[in-house]
Amino acid sequence: MRILCLLLALIVLAYTIEDAHREKLVKNVRKLRGRKGKGWKGRKVIPDKKYDFVSGRMSPLRFRTVDDDSSRTETWLTFNYQSGWWGQLRFSSSGWGVELYACTDDKLYDGKNVMTGVPNTVKKMWSVHWDADRFYIDCNGKNVWTFEFKDSIYPDSDCRGMYTETERGALTQFKFDGRGGGANMPDKLFVKKTY
């Protein structure tokens, strides 16, 4: 009888451990889904197509690149403002250099404006956003580059004014430049789902 009770206790213990493990796995999956962007919907990116910027659904700008062609290392994102002005973010997966138009120099490969801690994955989820003082680039949920507008090599009104609404007006459109097929084009653009 003792052996039977011991056996029954072991079976109950095994099921309890299995349930706890399953619950932990479910929590981890939910956490991972949340990081990937719960509430966001992906759409295919068309090179050089101007997308209307809808701040409530596209802030931050989120897109995914796939680094599967070593001859296409540069990603170009152009911003168009209601006043007719334009700004541009350009970065390269070869050394992770960054150019922020009207703020930094245009040399991607000089080691001066470089992203740090970019995950070593083929697919990368990028998030681009800014506030009154800084411009941010995040990759796979981690900040990899922050630029303070006060550090611009150009006049503050050119740099800060380009990416905030103080000088150029609101951002109205943006596009991913295909560079005649030579750019590392994002394959997906993500917008917030409407419910």
Disulfide bonds with the S-S distance in Angstrom:
Cys103-Cys159 1.99
